[in-house]
Amino acid sequence: MSEAGGGNAVSNPILVSSVFKLVFLSVLSLTILLIIASVSLAVGNNTSTSAEAKDLLKAFNTAWQMGFGAIVGLLGGKAL
């Protein structure tokens, strides 16, 4: 019987080295930490916050967005 896909596709397992795991988990944990810090800063933010707090919120937002981009890039590069 053939599979539902209808082809004889050979699946090559993706080998993941320990260095890749370390880098990936480091980026993932920092990204999650920055998301939590950004959300907590935004929730605790009131209308009379200082310019420094707003700049810090912008920096946290930029950092977690870069971390998310790095995660996508690492996963996409590993899949190729």
OpenMM code with the backbone's topology and positions (N, CA, C; nanometers):
from openmm import Vec3, app, unit

residues = "MET SER GLU ALA GLY GLY GLY ASN ALA VAL SER ASN PRO ILE LEU VAL SER SER VAL PHE LYS LEU VAL PHE LEU SER VAL LEU SER LEU THR ILE LEU LEU ILE ILE ALA SER VAL SER LEU ALA VAL GLY ASN ASN THR SER THR SER ALA GLU ALA LYS ASP LEU LEU LYS ALA PHE ASN THR ALA TRP GLN MET GLY PHE GLY ALA ILE VAL GLY LEU LEU GLY GLY LYS ALA LEU".split()
positions = [
    Vec3(0.0834, -0.1177, 0.0000),
    Vec3(0.0000, 0.0000, 0.0000),
    Vec3(0.0878, 0.1240, 0.0000),
    Vec3(0.0423, 0.2249, -0.0687),
    Vec3(0.1177, 0.3488, -0.0707),
    Vec3(0.0607, 0.4454, 0.0315),
    Vec3(0.1420, 0.5427, 0.0684),
    Vec3(0.0986, 0.6409, 0.1669),
    Vec3(0.0025, 0.7396, 0.1034),
    Vec3(-0.0599, 0.8187, 0.1841),
    Vec3(-0.1576, 0.9155, 0.1363),
    Vec3(-0.0939, 1.0203, 0.0457),
    Vec3(0.0367, 1.0470, 0.0631),
    Vec3(0.1062, 1.1441, -0.0191),
    Vec3(0.1222, 1.0968, -0.1617),
    Vec3(0.1242, 0.9666, -0.1826),
    Vec3(0.1305, 0.9129, -0.3163),
    Vec3(0.2688, 0.9030, -0.3750),
    Vec3(0.3717, 0.9327, -0.3023),
    Vec3(0.5067, 0.9289, -0.3578),
    Vec3(0.5980, 0.8443, -0.2735),
    Vec3(0.7141, 0.8226, -0.3258),
    Vec3(0.8166, 0.7498, -0.2523),
    Vec3(0.9204, 0.8475, -0.2000),
    Vec3(0.8755, 0.9444, -0.1251),
    Vec3(0.9670, 1.0462, -0.0725),
    Vec3(1.0541, 0.9849, 0.0357),
    Vec3(1.1821, 1.0115, 0.0243),
    Vec3(1.2765, 0.9632, 0.1239),
    Vec3(1.2946, 1.0738, 0.2262),
    Vec3(1.2698, 1.0416, 0.3518),
    Vec3(1.2862, 1.1435, 0.4552),
    Vec3(1.4251, 1.1307, 0.5155),
    Vec3(1.4997, 1.2389, 0.5033),
    Vec3(1.6329, 1.2442, 0.5621),
    Vec3(1.6220, 1.3102, 0.6986),
    Vec3(1.6647, 1.2420, 0.8028),
    Vec3(1.6572, 1.3050, 0.9352),
    Vec3(1.7542, 1.4217, 0.9450),
    Vec3(1.7108, 1.5244, 1.0146),
    Vec3(1.7951, 1.6419, 1.0358),
    Vec3(1.8768, 1.6183, 1.1610),
    Vec3(2.0074, 1.6202, 1.1460),
    Vec3(2.0954, 1.6009, 1.2611),
    Vec3(2.1191, 1.7349, 1.3296),
    Vec3(2.1004, 1.7367, 1.4586),
    Vec3(2.1152, 1.8593, 1.5358),
    Vec3(2.2328, 1.8419, 1.6304),
    Vec3(2.3320, 1.9279, 1.6137),
    Vec3(2.4504, 1.9181, 1.6995),
    Vec3(2.4232, 1.9828, 1.8352),
    Vec3(2.5097, 1.9552, 1.9276),
    Vec3(2.4939, 2.0118, 2.0618),
    Vec3(2.5182, 2.1625, 2.0619),
    Vec3(2.6034, 2.2108, 1.9730),
    Vec3(2.6287, 2.3548, 1.9646),
    Vec3(2.5035, 2.4271, 1.9149),
    Vec3(2.4374, 2.3683, 1.8145),
    Vec3(2.3140, 2.4277, 1.7633),
    Vec3(2.2080, 2.4318, 1.8730),
    Vec3(2.1963, 2.3232, 1.9489),
    Vec3(2.0992, 2.3199, 2.0582),
    Vec3(2.1287, 2.4287, 2.1606),
    Vec3(2.2559, 2.4471, 2.1934),
    Vec3(2.2946, 2.5488, 2.2907),
    Vec3(2.2595, 2.6887, 2.2407),
    Vec3(2.2935, 2.7176, 2.1158),
    Vec3(2.2644, 2.8495, 2.0601),
    Vec3(2.1141, 2.8711, 2.0507),
    Vec3(2.0429, 2.7707, 2.0022),
    Vec3(1.8982, 2.7839, 1.9865),
    Vec3(1.8293, 2.8054, 2.1205),
    Vec3(1.8644, 2.7264, 2.2205),
    Vec3(1.8010, 2.7413, 2.3512),
    Vec3(1.8390, 2.8732, 2.4185),
    Vec3(1.9600, 2.9208, 2.3939),
    Vec3(2.0005, 3.0507, 2.4490),
    Vec3(1.9181, 3.1637, 2.3882),
    Vec3(1.9043, 3.1618, 2.2553),
    Vec3(1.8254, 3.2655, 2.1877),
    Vec3(1.6793, 3.2557, 2.2293),
    Vec3(1.6280, 3.1343, 2.2391),
    Vec3(1.4886, 3.1149, 2.2787),
    Vec3(1.4636, 3.1668, 2.4203),
    Vec3(1.5519, 3.1343, 2.5132),
    Vec3(1.5313, 3.1782, 2.6517),
    Vec3(1.5444, 3.3299, 2.6652),
    Vec3(1.6396, 3.3899, 2.5949),
    Vec3(1.6524, 3.5355, 2.6005),
    Vec3(1.5312, 3.6040, 2.5380),
    Vec3(1.4798, 3.5471, 2.4307),
    Vec3(1.3628, 3.6047, 2.3662),
    Vec3(1.2421, 3.5976, 2.4585),
    Vec3(1.2221, 3.4847, 2.5225),
    Vec3(1.1098, 3.4706, 2.6155),
    Vec3(1.1255, 3.5661, 2.7330),
    Vec3(1.2462, 3.5787, 2.7847),
    Vec3(1.2718, 3.6710, 2.8951),
    Vec3(1.2422, 3.8152, 2.8540),
    Vec3(1.2809, 3.8533, 2.7335),
    Vec3(1.2566, 3.9890, 2.6866),
    Vec3(1.1083, 4.0141, 2.6606),
    Vec3(1.0368, 3.9126, 2.6152),
    Vec3(0.8922, 3.9286, 2.5963),
    Vec3(0.8246, 3.9513, 2.7312),
    Vec3(0.8633, 3.8738, 2.8302),
    Vec3(0.8054, 3.8897, 2.9642),
    Vec3(0.8385, 4.0274, 3.0212),
    Vec3(0.9624, 4.0709, 3.0050),
    Vec3(1.0021, 4.2029, 3.0555),
    Vec3(0.9281, 4.3140, 2.9821),
    Vec3(0.9110, 4.2981, 2.8520),
    Vec3(0.8411, 4.3997, 2.7743),
    Vec3(0.6949, 4.4086, 2.8128),
    Vec3(0.6305, 4.2945, 2.8296),
    Vec3(0.4892, 4.2945, 2.8682),
    Vec3(0.4718, 4.3518, 3.0083),
    Vec3(0.5586, 4.3134, 3.1003),
    Vec3(0.5448, 4.3642, 3.2366),
    Vec3(0.5719, 4.5146, 3.2437),
    Vec3(0.6636, 4.5621, 3.1621),
    Vec3(0.6903, 4.7057, 3.1589),
    Vec3(0.5733, 4.7808, 3.0955),
    Vec3(0.5125, 4.7211, 2.9931),
    Vec3(0.3998, 4.7866, 2.9275),
    Vec3(0.2755, 4.7860, 3.0157),
    Vec3(0.2545, 4.6789, 3.0908),
    Vec3(0.1378, 4.6721, 3.1792),
    Vec3(0.1540, 4.7688, 3.2959),
    Vec3(0.2729, 4.7792, 3.3480),
    Vec3(0.2980, 4.8694, 3.4589),
    Vec3(0.3138, 5.0136, 3.4150),
    Vec3(0.3083, 5.0359, 3.2854),
    Vec3(0.3280, 5.1687, 3.2287),
    Vec3(0.2027, 5.2533, 3.2492),
    Vec3(0.2209, 5.3715, 3.3034),
    Vec3(0.1075, 5.4636, 3.3164),
    Vec3(0.1316, 5.5857, 3.2282),
    Vec3(0.0427, 5.6793, 3.2307),
    Vec3(0.0513, 5.7939, 3.1394),
    Vec3(0.1651, 5.8886, 3.1741),
    Vec3(0.2132, 5.8863, 3.2949),
    Vec3(0.3179, 5.9801, 3.3340),
    Vec3(0.4547, 5.9133, 3.3435),
    Vec3(0.4825, 5.8194, 3.2547),
    Vec3(0.6130, 5.7539, 3.2590),
    Vec3(0.7190, 5.8442, 3.1980),
    Vec3(0.8391, 5.8180, 3.2381),
    Vec3(0.9492, 5.9010, 3.1910),
    Vec3(0.9926, 5.8585, 3.0510),
    Vec3(1.0726, 5.9402, 2.9918),
    Vec3(1.1236, 5.9106, 2.8583),
    Vec3(1.2172, 5.7894, 2.8620),
    Vec3(1.2858, 5.7710, 2.9741),
    Vec3(1.3760, 5.6565, 2.9861),
    Vec3(1.2997, 5.5246, 2.9852),
    Vec3(1.1842, 5.5218, 3.0523),
    Vec3(1.1029, 5.4005, 3.0547),
    Vec3(1.0491, 5.3693, 2.9160),
    Vec3(1.0109, 5.4701, 2.8409),
    Vec3(0.9625, 5.4498, 2.7048),
    Vec3(1.0748, 5.4001, 2.6146),
    Vec3(1.1939, 5.4540, 2.6324),
    Vec3(1.3080, 5.4080, 2.5539),
    Vec3(1.3441, 5.2635, 2.5877),
    Vec3(1.3335, 5.2291, 2.7151),
    Vec3(1.3613, 5.0920, 2.7568),
    Vec3(1.2584, 4.9953, 2.6980),
    Vec3(1.1333, 5.0356, 2.6939),
    Vec3(1.0290, 4.9531, 2.6337),
    Vec3(1.0546, 4.9346, 2.4845),
    Vec3(1.0967, 5.0394, 2.4163),
    Vec3(1.1313, 5.0281, 2.2738),
    Vec3(1.2485, 4.9324, 2.2532),
    Vec3(1.3475, 4.9421, 2.3406),
    Vec3(1.4641, 4.8544, 2.3289),
    Vec3(1.4259, 4.7086, 2.3524),
    Vec3(1.3416, 4.6827, 2.4530),
    Vec3(1.2954, 4.5459, 2.4785),
    Vec3(1.2157, 4.4916, 2.3608),
    Vec3(1.1275, 4.5756, 2.3050),
    Vec3(1.0483, 4.5319, 2.1907),
    Vec3(1.1372, 4.4990, 2.0708),
    Vec3(1.2339, 4.5831, 2.0444),
    Vec3(1.3252, 4.5566, 1.9331),
    Vec3(1.4063, 4.4311, 1.9573),
    Vec3(1.4505, 4.4107, 2.0790),
    Vec3(1.5345, 4.2946, 2.1109),
    Vec3(1.4578, 4.1636, 2.0971),
    Vec3(1.3328, 4.1571, 2.1450),
    Vec3(1.2605, 4.0298, 2.1323),
    Vec3(1.2199, 4.0053, 1.9877),
    Vec3(1.1955, 4.1111, 1.9114),
    Vec3(1.1650, 4.0921, 1.7703),
    Vec3(1.2871, 4.0389, 1.6946),
    Vec3(1.4044, 4.0880, 1.7303),
    Vec3(1.5273, 4.0357, 1.6696),
    Vec3(1.5513, 3.8909, 1.7115),
    Vec3(1.5197, 3.8593, 1.8369),
    Vec3(1.5323, 3.7222, 1.8835),
    Vec3(1.4391, 3.6287, 1.8094),
    Vec3(1.3164, 3.6728, 1.7845),
    Vec3(1.2222, 3.5915, 1.7074),
    Vec3(1.2727, 3.5706, 1.5654),
    Vec3(1.3291, 3.6746, 1.5058),
    Vec3(1.3874, 3.6615, 1.3720),
    Vec3(1.5050, 3.5652, 1.3711),
    Vec3(1.5837, 3.5668, 1.4769),
    Vec3(1.6965, 3.4736, 1.4865),
    Vec3(1.6479, 3.3299, 1.5002),
    Vec3(1.5410, 3.3087, 1.5746),
    Vec3(1.4850, 3.1742, 1.5897),
    Vec3(1.4356, 3.1224, 1.4557),
    Vec3(1.3627, 3.2057, 1.3831),
    Vec3(1.3132, 3.1652, 1.2519),
    Vec3(1.4300, 3.1384, 1.1570),
    Vec3(1.5314, 3.2222, 1.1643),
    Vec3(1.6480, 3.2025, 1.0788),
    Vec3(1.7243, 3.0753, 1.1119),
    Vec3(1.7383, 3.0463, 1.2399),
    Vec3(1.8068, 2.9235, 1.2797),
    Vec3(1.7297, 2.8001, 1.2343),
    Vec3(1.5989, 2.8008, 1.2532),
    Vec3(1.5181, 2.6862, 1.2120),
    Vec3(1.5160, 2.6716, 1.0597),
    Vec3(1.5041, 2.7837, 0.9904),
    Vec3(1.5042, 2.7780, 0.8444),
    Vec3(1.6376, 2.7352, 0.7879),
    Vec3(1.7452, 2.7809, 0.8473),
    Vec3(1.8775, 2.7409, 0.8009),
    Vec3(1.9063, 2.5950, 0.8306),
    Vec3(1.8537, 2.5445, 0.9379),
    Vec3(1.8759, 2.4040, 0.9733),
    Vec3(1.7960, 2.3124, 0.8824),
    Vec3(1.6792, 2.3584, 0.8382),
    Vec3(1.5947, 2.2752, 0.7523),
    Vec3(1.6540, 2.2602, 0.6127),
    Vec3(1.7343, 2.3566, 0.5707),
    Vec3(1.7953, 2.3476, 0.4385),
    Vec3(1.9123, 2.2566, 0.4481),
] * unit.nanometer
topology = app.Topology()
chain = topology.addChain("A")
for resn in residues:
    res = topology.addResidue(resn, chain)
    for name in ("N", "CA", "C"):
        topology.addAtom(name, app.Element.getBySymbol(name[0]), res)
